[in-house]
Amino acid sequence: MTIEELLVFGKSHCHSEHAKILLAELLNKNSLELLNYLNETVDNELCEKYKEEVLALEAGKPLQYVIGNVNFYGNNFYINENVLIPRFETEELVENTINYINKLFTHPVDIIDLGCGSGVIGITLDKKISTNAVDLIDISEKAIEVANKNCELLNSKAKTVQSNFFENVNKKYDVVISNPPYIKTNEEIEDIVRNNEPHLALFAGVDGLDCYRNILNNVKEHLKEKYLIAFEIGYTQANDIKTLAQQVLPEATIEVKKDLSEKDRMIFIYN
C-alpha cells in the first residue's frame, strides 16, 4: 500500500490528525511532511502494524499509549499502560520547581521523586539543574521498569527504588517532589482515563488526600535543614493540603501556585 492509501484507511477509523501522527511515527517521518510522500510504497509488515494501531485508537486506546512515547519538557519519554500519560500541568510543576530550586539552593541538590511513574519529573530535573543524586520511587514494579528504561534512553544518572513512598528510603533530601494519585475514589473522570490509565496512579481514597497524608506524615526524617517540597494537587485540595503541611512543618513557608487555566495546581513548602 502507498502512504496515501494508508492515510485514507486511517482517516476512516480515527481522527485525521491522529492518523497522520501514527503513520509518521511508524515511518520515522515528520507528520507535516507526509504529503510529500503520498505515492511512496510501505512494506506489508508496517502496513499491518499501522492498521492494528489505528484500530486500537478506534477502540479507545489513548494515542500516547499506541505510539509508546510522549514529549515532556523537550524530551521524548517511553510510556506504556503501566504509567500515567504525563500532562501539561506536570510540566508547569517542573518549571516552577526549577525556579524555586534556583532561588533556594546554591549547591547541587539531592532530589526524591515520589510516585515517579515513567520518571518524567525526576529525570527532567536531573537534566535541567545541578543535581547530586535523584531517586525515583514507585510502588509499582512495572512503573519502575518504565522509569529505568527512560533513565537509559535519556542518559540520566537518576536511580530507581521500588517503595511505597518513603517505606524503603533512608536518606535525607534537599528536594521532595511528587505528583501523587489525588482523585477521590468515587470522583467522575473521563472514560478514556478510567478505562486505560493505571488506577493505582489515579485514585487516593475517599477525599483524594491519602497520598499527601502518607508523604507529609513521614517526610520530616527525610528532609535536610533547608528543604523544598513540591506537590501537584487537585484544584480543590489546596487548603486541605496546606493544613496538613502546617501541622507537620509549622516552620515552613507554604505557597500555592495556579496553572495556566488559573486553577490551584501546585503547592510549594520550603524552609
MILUM-621122 format. One line per 10 residues: number of its first residue (from 1); their letters; for each residue x, y, z of N, C-alpha, C. Coordinates in steps of 0.2 Angstrom, whole numbers, plus 5000, padded with zeros to 4 digits. Each point is the difference from the previous one (the first is absolute). Example, Ala and Ser with C-alpha at 12.3 -4.5 7.8 and 13.67 -1.06 7.14 Angstrom:
1> AS> 5066/4972/5039/4996/5006/5000/5004/5006/5000 | 4998/5005/4996/5004/5006/5001/4996/5005/5003
***
This chain:
1> MTIEELLVFG> 5004/4994/5000/4996/5006/5000/5004/5006/5000 | 4998/5006/4997/5003/5006/5000/4998/5004/5007 | 5004/5005/5001/4999/5004/5006/4993/5003/4999 | 4998/5002/4994/4994/5003/4999/4994/4995/5002 | 5001/4994/4998/4995/4995/5001/4999/4999/5008 | 5006/5000/5003/5000/4999/5007/4996/5005/5004 | 5002/5006/4998/4996/5006/5003/4993/5000/4999 | 4998/4998/4994/4993/4999/4999/4997/4995/5004 | 5003/4994/5001/4998/4995/5005/4999/5003/5007 | 5006/5004/5002/5000/5002/5007/4995/5005/5001
11> KSHCHSEHAK> 4999/5005/4996/4995/5005/5000/4992/4998/5001 | 5000/4993/4997/4993/4997/5000/4998/4997/5007 | 5005/5000/5004/5000/4996/5007/5001/5005/5006 | 5004/5005/4999/5001/5005/5005/5001/5007/4998 | 5002/5004/5004/5001/5007/4999/5005/5001/4995 | 4999/5004/4995/5005/5001/4994/5007/5002/5003 | 5001/5004/5005/5006/5002/5003/5004/4994/5003 | 4996/4996/5004/5002/4994/5003/5003/4995/4995 | 4996/5000/4994/5002/4995/4995/5007/5002/4997 | 5001/5007/4999/5006/5002/4997/5006/4999/5005
21> ILLAELLNKN> 4999/5002/5007/5005/4999/5005/5002/4993/5001 | 4995/4995/5000/5002/4993/5000/5004/4998/4995 | 4998/5002/4994/5004/4997/4994/5007/5004/4999 | 5000/5006/5002/5007/5003/5000/5005/4997/5005 | 4997/4999/5006/5004/4997/5005/5003/4993/4998 | 4995/4996/4997/5002/4993/4997/5005/5001/4995 | 5000/5005/4996/5005/5000/4994/5006/5005/5002 | 5000/5002/5006/5005/5005/5002/5001/5006/4996 | 4994/5003/4998/5000/5006/4996/4996/5005/5004 | 5001/5006/4998/4996/5006/5003/4993/5000/4997
31> SLELLNYLNE> 4995/5000/5005/4993/5000/4997/4998/5005/4995 | 5004/5006/5001/4998/5005/4995/5003/4999/4993 | 5005/4995/5000/5003/4999/4994/4997/4994/4996 | 4995/4997/5003/4997/4993/4997/4997/5002/4993 | 4997/5006/4999/4997/5001/4994/5005/5000/4994 | 5007/5001/5002/5005/4999/4995/5001/4993/4997 | 4998/4995/5004/5001/4993/4999/4994/4996/4998 | 4995/5003/4998/4994/4996/4999/5000/4994/4996 | 5004/5000/4995/5001/4995/4995/5005/4995/5002 | 5003/5001/5006/5005/4995/5002/4997/4994/5003
41> TVDNELCEKY> 5003/4994/4998/4997/4994/5002/5003/4998/5007 | 4996/4997/5004/5001/4998/5007/5000/4992/5000 | 5005/4997/5003/5000/4993/5000/4995/4997/5004 | 4998/4993/4999/4994/4997/5002/5000/5000/5008 | 5006/4999/5003/5000/4999/5007/4998/5007/5004 | 5003/5005/4997/4998/5007/5003/4993/5002/4998 | 4997/4998/4995/4993/5001/4998/4996/4996/5005 | 5001/4994/5002/4996/4996/5005/5001/5003/5007 | 5006/5003/5001/5001/5003/5007/4996/5006/5000 | 5000/5004/4995/4996/5006/5000/4993/4999/5001
51> KEEVLALEAG> 4997/4995/4996/4993/4999/5001/4998/4997/5007 | 5005/4996/5003/4998/4998/5007/5000/5006/5005 | 5005/5005/4999/5000/5006/5004/4994/5004/4999 | 4998/5001/4994/4994/5004/4998/4994/4997/5003 | 4999/4994/5000/4994/4996/5003/5000/5001/5008 | 5007/5000/5002/5000/5001/5008/4998/5007/5002 | 5001/5005/4996/4998/5006/5001/4992/5001/5000 | 4998/4996/4994/4993/5000/4999/4996/4997/5006 | 5003/4995/5003/4997/4997/5006/5001/5003/5007 | 5003/5006/4999/5001/5004/5006/5006/5001/5004
61> KPLQYVIGNV> 5005/4997/4997/5007/5000/5003/5003/5007/4999 | 5003/5003/5005/5003/5007/4999/5006/5000/4995 | 5000/5005/4996/5005/5001/4995/5007/4999/5003 | 5001/5002/5006/5007/5000/5003/5002/4993/5001 | 4995/4996/5003/5002/4993/5001/5001/4996/4993 | 4996/5002/4995/5001/4996/4994/5007/5002/4997 | 5002/5006/5000/5006/5002/4998/5006/4997/5004 | 4999/5001/5007/5005/4997/5004/5005/5005/5003 | 4999/5007/4998/5004/5005/5003/4996/5006/5000 | 5003/5005/5004/4997/5007/5001/5005/5005/5001
71> NFYGNNFYIN> 4999/5006/4997/5005/5005/5001/4998/5004/5007 | 5005/5000/5004/4999/5004/5007/5006/5004/5001 | 4999/5007/5000/5005/5005/5001/5006/4999/4995 | 4998/4998/4994/5006/5000/4995/5003/4994/4999 | 4998/4994/5004/5003/4994/4999/4995/4995/4999 | 5001/4995/4995/4996/4994/4999/5001/4995/5005 | 4994/4998/5004/5000/4995/5005/4996/4994/4998 | 5003/4994/5001/4996/4994/4998/4995/4999/5006 | 4994/4998/4997/4994/4999/5005/4996/4994/4998 | 4997/4997/5004/4995/4994/4999/4994/5001/5005
81> ENVLIPRFET> 4996/4995/4999/4994/5000/5004/5001/4999/5008 | 5007/4999/5002/5001/4999/5007/5002/5007/5003 | 5000/5005/4997/5001/5007/5003/4995/5005/4997 | 4999/5005/5004/4996/5006/4997/5003/5003/4994 | 4995/5003/4996/5003/5004/4994/5001/5007/5003 | 5006/5002/5000/5002/5007/5003/4996/5005/4997 | 4997/5005/5004/4996/5006/4998/5004/5006/5000 | 4998/5005/4997/5003/5006/4999/5000/5004/5007 | 4995/4998/5005/5001/5003/5006/5006/4998/5004 | 5002/4994/4998/5006/4997/5004/5007/5004/4997
91> EELVENTINY> 4999/5002/4994/5006/5004/4997/5000/5007/5004 | 4994/5002/5002/5000/5007/5004/5003/4998/5007 | 4999/4995/5003/5003/4998/5006/5007/5000/5000 | 5003/4997/4994/5007/4999/4999/5003/5007/4999 | 4997/5004/4996/5002/5007/4999/5001/5004/5006 | 4994/5000/5004/5000/5004/5006/5005/4997/5005 | 5001/4994/5001/5005/4996/5004/5007/5003/4998 | 5002/5000/4994/5006/5002/4998/5002/5007/5002 | 4995/5004/5000/5000/5007/5002/5001/5001/5008 | 4997/4996/5004/5001/5000/5007/5007/4997/5002
101> INKLFTHPVD> 5002/4995/4996/5006/4997/5002/5006/5005/4999 | 4999/5003/4994/5005/5005/4998/5001/5006/5005 | 4994/5001/5003/4999/5006/5005/5003/4998/5007 | 4998/4993/5002/5002/4998/5007/5007/4997/5001 | 5002/4997/4994/5007/4996/5001/5005/5003/4996 | 5006/5000/5003/5006/5002/4996/5005/4994/4998 | 4998/4994/5002/5004/4994/5000/4996/4994/4996 | 5003/4995/4997/4996/4995/4997/4996/4996/5005 | 4994/4999/4998/4995/4998/5005/4998/4992/5000 | 4998/4997/5005/4998/4993/5001/4992/5001/4999
111> IIDLGCGSGV> 4997/4996/4995/4993/5000/4999/4997/4993/5000 | 4994/5000/5003/4996/4994/5000/4994/5001/4996 | 4998/4996/4995/4994/5001/4997/4995/4994/5002 | 4995/5001/5004/4996/4995/5003/4994/4999/4995 | 4999/4993/4999/4995/4998/4995/5002/5002/4993 | 5006/4998/4998/5003/5003/4994/4997/4998/4994 | 4996/4994/4999/4997/4998/4994/5006/4999/4995 | 4999/5003/4994/5005/5000/4995/5007/5003/5001 | 5000/5004/5006/5006/5004/5002/5001/5007/4997 | 4994/5002/4996/5001/5007/4997/5002/5005/5004
121> IGITLDKKIS> 4998/5001/5006/5001/5005/5005/5008/5000/5002 | 5002/4995/5003/5007/4999/5003/5005/5000/4994 | 4999/4997/4995/5005/5000/4994/5000/5007/4997 | 4995/5003/4999/5000/5007/4998/5004/5005/5004 | 4998/4999/5007/5004/5004/5004/5008/4999/5000 | 5001/4993/5000/5007/4998/4999/5004/5003/4994 | 4996/5001/4995/5003/5003/4993/5000/5007/5000 | 4996/5004/5004/4999/5007/5000/5004/5004/5005 | 5001/4997/5006/5004/5003/5005/5005/4996/5003 | 5004/5003/5004/5006/4997/5003/4998/4995/5006
131> TNAVDLIDIS> 5001/4994/4999/4997/4995/5005/5006/4996/5002 | 5000/4998/5007/5005/4995/5003/4997/4993/4999 | 4994/4999/5001/4997/4993/4999/4992/5002/4999 | 4997/4995/4996/4993/5000/4999/4997/4993/5001 | 4996/4999/5005/4997/4994/5001/4993/5000/4998 | 4998/4995/4996/4993/4999/4997/4997/4994/5004 | 4994/5002/5003/4997/4995/5004/4993/4998/4998 | 4998/4994/4999/4994/4998/4998/4998/4993/5003 | 4994/4999/5002/4998/4994/5003/4999/4994/4995 | 4999/5003/4994/4999/4995/4994/5006/4997/4997
141> EKAIEVANKN> 5001/4994/5000/5006/4997/4997/5000/5002/4992 | 4994/5000/4997/5000/5001/4993/5001/5007/4998 | 4998/5005/5005/5002/5007/4999/5007/5001/5001 | 5003/4996/5004/5008/5001/5001/5003/4997/4994 | 4998/4995/4997/5003/4998/4993/4999/5005/4995 | 4995/5004/5000/4999/5006/4995/5005/5005/5002 | 5001/5002/5006/5004/5005/5002/5007/4998/4999 | 5002/4994/5001/5007/4998/4998/5002/5000/4993 | 4995/4999/4996/5001/5000/4993/5001/5008/4998 | 4996/5004/5003/5001/5007/4998/5007/5003/5003
151> CELLNSKAKT> 5002/4998/5005/5007/5002/5003/5005/4998/4995 | 4999/4994/4997/5005/4997/4995/4999/5004/4993 | 4994/5001/4998/4999/5004/4994/5003/5007/5000 | 4999/5003/5006/5001/5007/5000/5007/5001/5004 | 5004/4995/5001/5006/5001/5003/5000/5004/5007 | 4996/4998/5004/4999/5003/5006/5003/4996/5006 | 5003/5003/5005/5003/4996/5005/4995/4999/5006 | 4994/5001/4999/4995/4999/5005/4999/4993/5001 | 4999/4998/5006/4999/4993/5003/4993/4998/5002 | 4998/4994/4999/4993/4998/5002/5000/4996/5006
161> VQSNFFENVN> 4995/5001/5004/4999/4995/5006/4992/4999/5000 | 4999/4993/5000/4993/4998/5001/4998/5001/5007 | 4995/5004/5002/4998/5002/5007/4994/5003/5000 | 4996/4999/5005/4994/5003/5002/5002/5007/5003 | 5001/5005/4996/5002/5007/5002/5007/4999/5004 | 5000/5002/5006/5007/5000/5004/5001/4993/5003 | 4996/4995/4999/5001/4994/5004/5007/4996/4999 | 5003/5000/4994/5006/4997/5000/5006/5006/4998 | 4999/5005/5003/5004/5006/4999/5003/5002/5007 | 5007/5001/5000/5003/5002/5006/5005/5006/4999
171> KKYDVVISNP> 4999/5004/4995/5004/5006/4999/4996/5006/5002 | 5004/5006/5000/4997/5007/5001/5001/5003/4993 | 4996/5005/4999/5000/5003/4993/4999/5008/5001 | 5002/5003/4995/4999/5008/4999/4993/5001/4997 | 4998/4995/4996/4994/5001/4996/4996/4994/5000 | 4994/5001/5002/4995/4994/5000/4994/5002/4995 | 4999/4997/4995/4995/5002/4995/4996/4994/4998 | 4993/5001/4999/4996/4995/4999/4994/5002/4996 | 4998/4996/4995/4993/5001/4997/4996/4993/5001 | 4998/5000/5006/4997/4994/5003/4993/4999/4997
181> PYIKTNEEIE> 4997/4994/5001/4993/4999/4999/4996/5005/5004 | 4995/5003/4997/4996/5005/5004/4993/5000/4999 | 4997/4995/4996/4993/5000/4998/4996/4996/5005 | 4995/5003/5002/4995/4997/5005/4998/4993/4997 | 4999/4995/5004/4998/4993/4998/4994/5001/4996 | 4995/5004/5001/4993/5000/4997/5000/5006/4995 | 5005/5003/4999/5000/5006/4996/4999/4998/4992 | 4996/5004/4997/4999/4999/4993/5006/5002/4996 | 5003/4996/4995/5005/5002/4996/4999/4998/4993 | 5003/5002/4995/4999/4998/4993/5001/4993/4999
191> DIVRNNEPHL> 4996/4997/4996/5000/4992/4999/5007/4998/4997 | 5002/5004/4996/5007/4998/4997/5005/5000/5005 | 5000/5004/5005/5005/4999/5006/4998/4994/5004 | 4994/5000/5002/4998/4994/5005/5001/4993/4997 | 4999/5000/4993/5000/4993/4997/5007/4998/4998 | 5005/5005/5000/5007/4999/4997/5005/5001/5005 | 5000/5005/5004/5006/5002/5004/5000/4996/5007 | 5005/4998/5003/5001/4996/5006/4996/5003/5006 | 4995/4997/5003/4996/5003/5005/5005/5001/5006 | 5005/4996/5001/5005/5001/5006/5003/5007/4999
201> ALFAGVDGLD> 5000/5003/4994/5004/5006/5000/4994/5006/4999 | 4994/4998/5001/4995/5005/4999/4996/5002/5007 | 4998/4994/5003/4995/5001/5006/5004/5000/5007 | 4997/5004/5004/5004/5001/5007/4995/5001/5006 | 4995/4995/5000/4995/5000/5006/4994/5004/4999 | 4996/5001/5005/4994/5003/5000/5000/5007/4998 | 5005/5004/5003/5001/5007/4999/5006/5001/4995 | 5003/4995/4998/5006/5001/4995/5006/5003/5003 | 5001/5000/5007/5006/5002/5004/5004/4995/5003 | 4998/4994/4999/5004/4994/5003/5008/5001/4999
211> CYRNILNNVK> 5002/5001/4994/5007/5000/4998/5003/5006/5003 | 4997/5006/5000/5003/5006/5004/5001/4999/5007 | 4995/4996/5003/5001/4999/5007/5006/4995/5001 | 5000/4995/4996/5006/4995/5001/5007/5004/4999 | 5000/5004/4995/5007/5003/4999/5001/5005/5006 | 4995/5004/5002/5002/5006/5005/5001/4997/5007 | 4996/4994/5001/5001/4997/5007/5007/4997/5001 | 5003/4999/4994/5007/4996/5000/5006/5004/4998 | 4998/5007/4998/5005/5003/4996/5006/5003/5004 | 4998/5002/5007/5005/5004/5004/5007/4996/5000
221> EHLKEKYLIA> 5000/4994/5001/5006/4996/5001/5004/5000/4994 | 4997/5002/4994/5004/4999/4994/5001/5007/4997 | 5000/5006/5004/5001/5006/4998/5007/5003/5003 | 5004/5003/4996/5005/5004/5002/4998/5006/5003 | 5005/5004/5004/4998/5006/5003/4996/5005/4996 | 5003/5001/4994/4997/5004/4995/4997/4996/4995 | 4993/5001/4998/4997/4995/4996/4995/5003/4996 | 4997/4996/4995/4995/5002/4996/4996/4994/4998 | 4993/5001/5001/4995/4994/4999/4996/5003/4994 | 4999/4997/4995/4996/5002/4994/4995/4995/4999
231> FEIGYTQAND> 4993/5002/5000/4995/4995/4998/4996/5003/4994 | 4998/4995/4996/4994/5002/4995/4994/4998/5004 | 4994/5003/5000/4994/4999/5004/4994/5001/4995 | 4995/4997/5003/4993/5001/4997/4998/5007/5001 | 4996/5003/4996/4999/5008/5000/4996/5002/5006 | 4997/4995/5003/4995/5001/5006/5004/4999/5007 | 5006/4997/5000/5003/4997/5006/5005/5005/5003 | 5001/5006/4998/5006/5004/5002/4999/5001/5008 | 4994/5002/5002/5000/5002/5007/5001/4994/5005 | 4997/4994/4998/5001/4994/5004/5007/4998/5000
241> IKTLAQQVLP> 5004/5001/4995/5007/4998/5000/5004/5005/5004 | 4998/5006/4999/5004/5005/5004/4999/4999/5008 | 4994/4998/5002/4999/4998/5007/5004/4994/5002 | 5000/4995/4996/5004/4994/5001/5008/5002/5001 | 5002/5004/4995/5007/5002/5001/5002/5004/5006 | 4995/5005/5001/5001/5004/5006/5001/4996/5007 | 4996/4995/5000/5000/4996/5006/5007/4996/5001 | 5003/4998/4994/5006/4996/5001/5006/5005/4999 | 5000/5005/4997/5005/5005/4999/4998/5007/5001 | 4999/5002/5007/4997/5006/5001/5005/5006/4999
251> EATIEVKKDL> 5007/4998/4999/5005/5005/4998/5000/5002/4993 | 4997/4997/4996/5000/5000/4993/4996/5006/4997 | 5003/5002/4994/4996/5005/4996/4996/4996/4995 | 4994/5001/4999/4996/4996/4995/4997/5005/4995 | 5001/4998/4994/4997/5004/4994/4996/4996/4995 | 4994/5002/4998/4996/4997/4995/5001/5003/4994 | 5001/4997/4994/5001/5003/4994/4994/4997/4995 | 4998/5004/4996/4995/4999/4995/5003/4997/4994 | 4996/4996/4996/5002/4998/4993/4998/5005/4995 | 5001/4999/4994/4999/5005/4995/4992/5000/4999
261> SEKDRMIFIY> 4996/4996/5003/4993/5000/4999/4997/5004/5007 | 5005/5003/5004/4998/5004/5006/4997/4995/5005 | 5002/4994/5000/4998/4995/5005/5005/4999/5005 | 4999/4999/5007/5005/4999/5004/5003/4993/4999 | 5006/4999/4998/5003/4994/4997/5006/4997/5003 | 5004/5005/5004/5006/4998/5003/5001/5003/5007 | 5003/4997/5004/5002/5002/5007/5007/5000/5001 | 5003/5005/5003/5007/5000/5001/5001/5001/5007 | 5004/4996/5004/5001/5000/5007/5008/5001/5001 | 5002/5005/5003/5007/5001/5001/5002/5003/5006
271> N> 5007/4999/5002/5003/5003/5006/5007/5002/4998
***
